[in-house]
Amino acid sequence: MVLPAAQREPRAAGAVREGYTCSWRGDASYFSIEAEGERETDAAWCYPHMDDAAIARIGVDAREYVAFSPAVSVIAS
């Protein structure tokens, strides 16, 4: 699932980890999520610094979106 960063609950995400570079999208930022006493490490990620070439390659400006692992259930409020 992918949704705009503006729709993400800010307190749901933990520390941000940098370190992976996708050849298509650029540098990724990972978030750990804590809910109901459980922590899922690297459960969400985004590419906040995509360059114009990356946007052209994938056909979407995904800088403002956060993707979630299938291990995460996202519930709309």
MMTF fields as JSON, N, C-alpha, C and O atoms, coordinates in Angstrom:
{
  "mmtfVersion": "1.0.0",
  "mmtfProducer": "UNKNOWN",
  "numBonds": 307,
  "numAtoms": 308,
  "numGroups": 77,
  "numChains": 1,
  "numModels": 1,
  "chainsPerModel": [1],
  "groupsPerChain": [77],
  "chainIdList": ["A"],
  "bondAtomList": [4, 2, 8, 6, 12, 10, 16, 14, 20, 18, 24, 22, 28, 26, 32, 30, 36, 34, 40, 38, 44, 42, 48, 46, 52, 50, 56, 54, 60, 58, 64, 62, 68, 66, 72, 70, 76, 74, 80, 78, 84, 82, 88, 86, 92, 90, 96, 94, 100, 98, 104, 102, 108, 106, 112, 110, 116, 114, 120, 118, 124, 122, 128, 126, 132, 130, 136, 134, 140, 138, 144, 142, 148, 146, 152, 150, 156, 154, 160, 158, 164, 162, 168, 166, 172, 170, 176, 174, 180, 178, 184, 182, 188, 186, 192, 190, 196, 194, 200, 198, 204, 202, 208, 206, 212, 210, 216, 214, 220, 218, 224, 222, 228, 226, 232, 230, 236, 234, 240, 238, 244, 242, 248, 246, 252, 250, 256, 254, 260, 258, 264, 262, 268, 266, 272, 270, 276, 274, 280, 278, 284, 282, 288, 286, 292, 290, 296, 294, 300, 298, 304, 302],
  "bondOrderList": [1, 1, 1, 1, 1, 1, 1, 1, 1, 1, 1, 1, 1, 1, 1, 1, 1, 1, 1, 1, 1, 1, 1, 1, 1, 1, 1, 1, 1, 1, 1, 1, 1, 1, 1, 1, 1, 1, 1, 1, 1, 1, 1, 1, 1, 1, 1, 1, 1, 1, 1, 1, 1, 1, 1, 1, 1, 1, 1, 1, 1, 1, 1, 1, 1, 1, 1, 1, 1, 1, 1, 1, 1, 1, 1, 1],
  "groupList": [{"groupName": "MET", "atomNameList": ["N", "CA", "C", "O"], "elementList": ["N", "C", "C", "O"], "formalChargeList": [0, 0, 0, 0], "bondAtomList": [1, 0, 2, 1, 3, 2], "bondOrderList": [1, 1, 2], "singleLetterCode": "M", "chemCompType": "L-PEPTIDE LINKING"}, {"groupName": "VAL", "atomNameList": ["N", "CA", "C", "O"], "elementList": ["N", "C", "C", "O"], "formalChargeList": [0, 0, 0, 0], "bondAtomList": [1, 0, 2, 1, 3, 2], "bondOrderList": [1, 1, 2], "singleLetterCode": "V", "chemCompType": "L-PEPTIDE LINKING"}, {"groupName": "LEU", "atomNameList": ["N", "CA", "C", "O"], "elementList": ["N", "C", "C", "O"], "formalChargeList": [0, 0, 0, 0], "bondAtomList": [1, 0, 2, 1, 3, 2], "bondOrderList": [1, 1, 2], "singleLetterCode": "L", "chemCompType": "L-PEPTIDE LINKING"}, {"groupName": "PRO", "atomNameList": ["N", "CA", "C", "O"], "elementList": ["N", "C", "C", "O"], "formalChargeList": [0, 0, 0, 0], "bondAtomList": [1, 0, 2, 1, 3, 2], "bondOrderList": [1, 1, 2], "singleLetterCode": "P", "chemCompType": "L-PEPTIDE LINKING"}, {"groupName": "ALA", "atomNameList": ["N", "CA", "C", "O"], "elementList": ["N", "C", "C", "O"], "formalChargeList": [0, 0, 0, 0], "bondAtomList": [1, 0, 2, 1, 3, 2], "bondOrderList": [1, 1, 2], "singleLetterCode": "A", "chemCompType": "L-PEPTIDE LINKING"}, {"groupName": "GLN", "atomNameList": ["N", "CA", "C", "O"], "elementList": ["N", "C", "C", "O"], "formalChargeList": [0, 0, 0, 0], "bondAtomList": [1, 0, 2, 1, 3, 2], "bondOrderList": [1, 1, 2], "singleLetterCode": "Q", "chemCompType": "L-PEPTIDE LINKING"}, {"groupName": "ARG", "atomNameList": ["N", "CA", "C", "O"], "elementList": ["N", "C", "C", "O"], "formalChargeList": [0, 0, 0, 0], "bondAtomList": [1, 0, 2, 1, 3, 2], "bondOrderList": [1, 1, 2], "singleLetterCode": "R", "chemCompType": "L-PEPTIDE LINKING"}, {"groupName": "GLU", "atomNameList": ["N", "CA", "C", "O"], "elementList": ["N", "C", "C", "O"], "formalChargeList": [0, 0, 0, 0], "bondAtomList": [1, 0, 2, 1, 3, 2], "bondOrderList": [1, 1, 2], "singleLetterCode": "E", "chemCompType": "L-PEPTIDE LINKING"}, {"groupName": "GLY", "atomNameList": ["N", "CA", "C", "O"], "elementList": ["N", "C", "C", "O"], "formalChargeList": [0, 0, 0, 0], "bondAtomList": [1, 0, 2, 1, 3, 2], "bondOrderList": [1, 1, 2], "singleLetterCode": "G", "chemCompType": "PEPTIDE LINKING"}, {"groupName": "TYR", "atomNameList": ["N", "CA", "C", "O"], "elementList": ["N", "C", "C", "O"], "formalChargeList": [0, 0, 0, 0], "bondAtomList": [1, 0, 2, 1, 3, 2], "bondOrderList": [1, 1, 2], "singleLetterCode": "Y", "chemCompType": "L-PEPTIDE LINKING"}, {"groupName": "THR", "atomNameList": ["N", "CA", "C", "O"], "elementList": ["N", "C", "C", "O"], "formalChargeList": [0, 0, 0, 0], "bondAtomList": [1, 0, 2, 1, 3, 2], "bondOrderList": [1, 1, 2], "singleLetterCode": "T", "chemCompType": "L-PEPTIDE LINKING"}, {"groupName": "CYS", "atomNameList": ["N", "CA", "C", "O"], "elementList": ["N", "C", "C", "O"], "formalChargeList": [0, 0, 0, 0], "bondAtomList": [1, 0, 2, 1, 3, 2], "bondOrderList": [1, 1, 2], "singleLetterCode": "C", "chemCompType": "L-PEPTIDE LINKING"}, {"groupName": "SER", "atomNameList": ["N", "CA", "C", "O"], "elementList": ["N", "C", "C", "O"], "formalChargeList": [0, 0, 0, 0], "bondAtomList": [1, 0, 2, 1, 3, 2], "bondOrderList": [1, 1, 2], "singleLetterCode": "S", "chemCompType": "L-PEPTIDE LINKING"}, {"groupName": "TRP", "atomNameList": ["N", "CA", "C", "O"], "elementList": ["N", "C", "C", "O"], "formalChargeList": [0, 0, 0, 0], "bondAtomList": [1, 0, 2, 1, 3, 2], "bondOrderList": [1, 1, 2], "singleLetterCode": "W", "chemCompType": "L-PEPTIDE LINKING"}, {"groupName": "ASP", "atomNameList": ["N", "CA", "C", "O"], "elementList": ["N", "C", "C", "O"], "formalChargeList": [0, 0, 0, 0], "bondAtomList": [1, 0, 2, 1, 3, 2], "bondOrderList": [1, 1, 2], "singleLetterCode": "D", "chemCompType": "L-PEPTIDE LINKING"}, {"groupName": "PHE", "atomNameList": ["N", "CA", "C", "O"], "elementList": ["N", "C", "C", "O"], "formalChargeList": [0, 0, 0, 0], "bondAtomList": [1, 0, 2, 1, 3, 2], "bondOrderList": [1, 1, 2], "singleLetterCode": "F", "chemCompType": "L-PEPTIDE LINKING"}, {"groupName": "ILE", "atomNameList": ["N", "CA", "C", "O"], "elementList": ["N", "C", "C", "O"], "formalChargeList": [0, 0, 0, 0], "bondAtomList": [1, 0, 2, 1, 3, 2], "bondOrderList": [1, 1, 2], "singleLetterCode": "I", "chemCompType": "L-PEPTIDE LINKING"}, {"groupName": "HIS", "atomNameList": ["N", "CA", "C", "O"], "elementList": ["N", "C", "C", "O"], "formalChargeList": [0, 0, 0, 0], "bondAtomList": [1, 0, 2, 1, 3, 2], "bondOrderList": [1, 1, 2], "singleLetterCode": "H", "chemCompType": "L-PEPTIDE LINKING"}],
  "groupTypeList": [0, 1, 2, 3, 4, 4, 5, 6, 7, 3, 6, 4, 4, 8, 4, 1, 6, 7, 8, 9, 10, 11, 12, 13, 6, 8, 14, 4, 12, 9, 15, 12, 16, 7, 4, 7, 8, 7, 6, 7, 10, 14, 4, 4, 13, 11, 9, 3, 17, 0, 14, 14, 4, 4, 16, 4, 6, 16, 8, 1, 14, 4, 6, 7, 9, 1, 4, 15, 12, 3, 4, 1, 12, 1, 16, 4, 12],
  "groupIdList": [1, 2, 3, 4, 5, 6, 7, 8, 9, 10, 11, 12, 13, 14, 15, 16, 17, 18, 19, 20, 21, 22, 23, 24, 25, 26, 27, 28, 29, 30, 31, 32, 33, 34, 35, 36, 37, 38, 39, 40, 41, 42, 43, 44, 45, 46, 47, 48, 49, 50, 51, 52, 53, 54, 55, 56, 57, 58, 59, 60, 61, 62, 63, 64, 65, 66, 67, 68, 69, 70, 71, 72, 73, 74, 75, 76, 77],
  "secStructList": [7, 3, 3, 3, 4, 4, 4, 1, 7, 4, 4, 4, 3, 3, 3, 3, 3, 3, 3, 3, 3, 3, 6, 6, 6, 3, 3, 3, 3, 3, 3, 3, 3, 3, 3, 6, 6, 3, 3, 3, 3, 3, 3, 3, 3, 3, 7, 6, 6, 7, 7, 2, 2, 2, 2, 2, 2, 2, 6, 1, 7, 7, 6, 6, 3, 3, 3, 3, 7, 6, 6, 7, 7, 7, 7, 7, 7],
  "xCoordList": [0.839, 0.0, 0.885, 1.927, 0.475, 1.203, 0.213, -0.872, 0.579, -0.287, 0.53, 1.694, -0.098, 0.638, 1.116, 0.428, 2.29, 2.871, 1.953, 1.933, 1.204, 0.308, -0.792, -1.366, -1.1, -2.147, -1.598, -2.373, -0.288, 0.329, 0.232, 0.479, -0.123, -0.186, 1.249, 1.994, 1.655, 3.061, 3.566, 4.727, 2.76, 3.251, 3.319, 3.805, 2.846, 2.868, 4.25, 4.571, 5.056, 6.369, 7.458, 7.442, 8.399, 9.529, 10.708, 10.546, 11.881, 13.109, 13.24, 12.782, 13.86, 14.105, 15.503, 16.457, 15.619, 16.921, 17.197, 16.342, 18.369, 18.813, 19.728, 20.149, 20.035, 21.053, 20.848, 21.793, 19.678, 19.453, 19.275, 18.552, 19.925, 19.754, 19.196, 19.831, 18.014, 17.363, 17.861, 17.892, 18.25, 18.772, 17.692, 18.018, 16.439, 15.342, 14.853, 14.523, 14.802, 14.153, 15.096, 14.737, 16.285, 17.23, 17.314, 17.036, 17.7, 17.899, 16.567, 15.666, 16.456, 15.239, 15.419, 16.517, 14.328, 14.265, 13.275, 12.178, 13.658, 12.817, 12.29, 12.957, 11.088, 10.461, 10.118, 9.679, 10.319, 9.824, 8.49, 8.322, 7.55, 6.215, 5.931, 6.186, 5.395, 4.987, 3.484, 2.943, 2.816, 1.379, 1.016, 1.495, 0.172, -0.32, 0.812, 0.701, 1.899, 3.007, 3.945, 4.888, 3.709, 4.581, 5.307, 4.792, 6.526, 7.335, 7.668, 8.134, 7.422, 7.77, 8.873, 8.623, 10.093, 11.235, 11.183, 10.856, 11.51, 11.539, 10.216, 10.203, 9.119, 7.784, 7.236, 6.249, 7.854, 7.404, 8.636, 9.676, 8.52, 9.662, 9.18, 8.038, 10.08, 9.774, 11.07, 12.172, 10.9, 12.026, 11.87, 11.406, 12.252, 11.974, 12.823, 12.521, 13.875, 14.783, 14.932, 16.028, 13.835, 13.899, 14.271, 13.78, 15.137, 15.468, 14.529, 13.751, 14.61, 13.716, 13.838, 12.841, 15.048, 15.245, 14.515, 13.934, 14.544, 13.84, 12.336, 11.646, 11.831, 10.398, 9.991, 8.935, 10.808, 10.515, 10.544, 9.715, 11.494, 11.6, 10.37, 9.87, 9.873, 8.747, 7.398, 6.353, 7.42, 6.188, 5.348, 4.198, 5.914, 5.188, 6.162, 7.269, 5.741, 6.531, 6.131, 5.135, 6.899, 6.556, 7.23, 7.248, 7.78, 8.494, 7.6, 8.09, 6.336, 5.419, 4.645, 3.673, 5.055, 4.328, 5.149, 6.379, 4.44, 5.056, 4.482, 3.265, 5.349, 4.922, 4.99, 5.842, 4.088, 4.022, 4.233, 3.776, 4.922, 5.122, 3.773, 2.853, 3.648, 2.415, 2.145, 1.024, 3.154, 2.971, 2.19, 1.792, 1.965, 1.296, -0.134, -0.38, -1.067, -2.465, -2.703, -2.509, -3.121, -3.394, -4.91, -5.635, -5.371, -6.804, -7.114, -6.556, -8.007, -8.404, -9.243, -10.075, -9.0, -9.788, -10.842, -11.601],
  "yCoordList": [-1.167, 0.0, 1.23, 1.254, 2.236, 3.5, 4.618, 4.625, 5.58, 6.732, 7.982, 7.92, 9.139, 10.398, 10.588, 10.216, 11.164, 11.385, 12.228, 12.051, 13.13, 13.986, 13.185, 13.66, 11.991, 11.165, 10.198, 9.496, 10.144, 9.23, 9.821, 11.01, 9.002, 9.431, 9.623, 8.648, 10.866, 11.114, 10.306, 9.898, 10.061, 9.342, 7.844, 7.125, 7.353, 5.919, 5.45, 4.268, 6.35, 5.958, 6.253, 7.282, 5.337, 5.502, 6.128, 6.949, 5.731, 6.29, 6.034, 5.014, 6.961, 6.845, 6.294, 6.733, 5.337, 4.746, 5.016, 4.776, 5.505, 5.715, 4.55, 3.802, 4.389, 3.414, 2.605, 1.963, 2.6, 1.83, 2.799, 3.788, 2.525, 3.34, 2.47, 1.506, 2.813, 2.121, 2.745, 3.968, 1.909, 2.44, 3.182, 3.983, 2.931, 3.607, 4.849, 5.845, 4.806, 5.883, 6.734, 7.849, 6.24, 7.009, 6.499, 5.329, 7.38, 7.009, 6.823, 7.655, 5.727, 5.429, 5.775, 5.677, 6.176, 6.362, 5.34, 5.194, 4.633, 3.581, 4.023, 4.761, 3.569, 3.878, 2.581, 1.612, 2.572, 1.481, 1.931, 3.1, 1.01, 1.353, 0.598, -0.601, 1.336, 0.72, 0.88, 1.971, -0.22, -0.19, -1.336, -2.459, -1.041, -2.044, -2.858, -4.07, -2.158, -2.804, -3.607, -4.22, -3.616, -4.346, -3.363, -2.3, -3.757, -2.905, -3.686, -4.824, -3.063, -3.643, -2.758, -1.613, -3.296, -2.539, -2.435, -3.399, -1.254, -0.994, -1.355, -1.921, -1.031, -1.397, -0.414, -0.706, 0.732, 1.736, 2.419, 2.487, 2.919, 3.581, 4.619, 4.597, 5.516, 6.552, 6.962, 6.617, 7.694, 8.213, 9.733, 10.259, 10.441, 11.878, 12.765, 13.949, 12.223, 13.064, 12.558, 12.587, 12.097, 11.613, 12.763, 13.882, 12.474, 13.517, 13.418, 12.47, 14.398, 14.451, 13.222, 12.764, 12.682, 11.484, 10.28, 9.481, 10.15, 9.04, 9.181, 8.194, 10.378, 10.631, 10.292, 9.699, 10.659, 10.35, 8.84, 8.324, 8.12, 6.67, 5.924, 5.032, 6.286, 5.535, 6.172, 5.56, 7.393, 8.037, 8.625, 9.004, 8.706, 9.245, 10.0, 9.531, 11.171, 11.885, 11.314, 11.737, 10.365, 9.64, 10.216, 9.566, 11.417, 11.994, 12.202, 12.171, 12.409, 12.683, 11.446, 11.573, 10.25, 9.03, 8.133, 8.131, 7.377, 6.398, 5.033, 4.881, 4.042, 2.671, 1.85, 2.088, 0.886, 0.049, -1.416, -1.891, -2.124, -3.55, -4.26, -3.758, -5.426, -6.206, -6.627, -7.014, -6.553, -6.908, -5.844, -6.064, -4.685, -3.566, -3.458, -3.488, -3.332, -3.062, -1.575, -1.032, -0.913, 0.514, 0.675, 0.193, 1.358, 1.555, 3.043, 3.874, 3.358, 4.756, 5.231, 4.497, 6.463, 6.989, 7.959, 8.502],
  "zCoordList": [0.0, 0.0, 0.0, 0.654, -0.723, -0.782, -0.536, -1.117, 0.332, 0.515, 0.728, 1.125, 0.456, 0.604, 2.034, 2.985, 2.176, 3.498, 4.377, 5.595, 3.785, 4.555, 5.241, 6.221, 4.76, 5.356, 6.391, 7.041, 6.562, 7.524, 8.916, 9.111, 9.87, 11.272, 11.764, 11.86, 12.078, 12.424, 13.611, 13.604, 14.615, 15.787, 15.575, 16.448, 14.438, 14.169, 13.73, 13.853, 13.228, 12.703, 13.712, 14.388, 13.801, 14.702, 13.984, 13.081, 14.396, 13.861, 12.367, 11.85, 11.702, 10.271, 10.062, 10.706, 9.168, 8.842, 7.374, 6.522, 7.083, 5.711, 5.349, 6.231, 4.09, 3.77, 2.511, 2.053, 1.933, 0.705, -0.445, -0.322, -1.555, -2.748, -3.858, -4.286, -4.318, -5.432, -6.729, -6.861, -7.683, -8.946, -9.741, -10.617, -9.451, -10.16, -9.445, -10.088, -8.107, -7.363, -6.522, -6.141, -6.224, -5.419, -3.992, -3.728, -3.067, -1.672, -0.953, -1.065, -0.22, 0.537, 2.012, 2.56, 2.634, 4.082, 4.615, 4.076, 5.672, 6.256, 7.61, 8.335, 7.949, 9.229, 9.948, 9.328, 11.244, 12.08, 12.66, 13.006, 12.767, 13.243, 14.536, 14.649, 15.507, 16.762, 16.92, 16.745, 17.252, 17.497, 18.419, 18.26, 19.376, 20.31, 20.949, 21.131, 21.282, 21.966, 21.083, 21.584, 19.798, 18.869, 17.958, 17.613, 17.581, 16.692, 15.43, 15.49, 14.299, 12.994, 12.406, 12.028, 12.332, 11.835, 10.317, 9.626, 9.813, 8.365, 7.694, 6.602, 8.342, 7.853, 6.839, 6.163, 6.725, 5.759, 5.185, 5.841, 3.973, 3.355, 2.355, 1.896, 2.039, 1.051, 0.349, 0.776, -0.718, -1.502, -1.572, -2.583, -0.511, -0.426, -1.332, -1.48, -1.939, -2.729, -4.162, -4.722, -4.754, -6.141, -7.066, -6.917, -8.015, -8.981, -10.183, -10.298, -11.069, -12.23, -13.122, -13.681, -13.262, -14.099, -13.505, -14.239, -12.176, -11.521, -11.702, -11.961, -11.571, -11.755, -13.184, -13.405, -14.139, -15.548, -15.792, -16.541, -15.166, -15.35, -14.862, -15.548, -13.669, -13.117, -13.446, -13.23, -13.966, -14.397, -13.273, -13.492, -12.066, -10.917, -10.022, -9.755, -9.564, -8.562, -7.208, -6.622, -6.717, -5.493, -4.253, -3.207, -4.35, -3.204, -1.993, -0.864, -2.188, -1.083, -0.634, 0.111, -1.069, -0.732, 0.184, 0.146, 1.001, 1.884, 1.517, 1.411, 1.324, 1.021, 2.301, 3.157, 2.426, 3.621, 3.278, 2.238, 4.151, 4.047, 4.136, 4.78, 3.493, 3.636, 5.092, 5.424, 5.949, 7.364, 8.122, 9.267, 7.491, 8.142, 7.637, 6.431, 8.558, 8.195, 8.366, 9.454, 7.296, 7.35, 7.411, 6.541, 8.449, 8.655, 8.523, 9.239, 7.601, 7.401, 8.591, 9.125, 8.982, 10.091, 9.602, 10.404]
}
